Amino acid sequence: MASMRLQFRFSFPPIYGIYDTGDGVIYVFGEHEDKIEDVLSHEVLHWAVQKTAGKHASLDLDNVPSKFLRV
């Protein structure tokens, strides 16, 4: 059974990006232009959707048409 606990691990090597293991551990590499709070909120949303609706639904969050987004 997958863990219900979410963890963030921050690392600042010369690479950039975010990696979600799918097991409740999210690695944040490098510095981000956006507010780090926005990055964390986005990843927590992915994790919550994956727990409730599955991996496919979670991945679809990054492909929401712009007409459905509030700016």
Order of alpha helices (4+ residues) and beta strands (2+ residues): beta-beta-beta-alpha-alpha
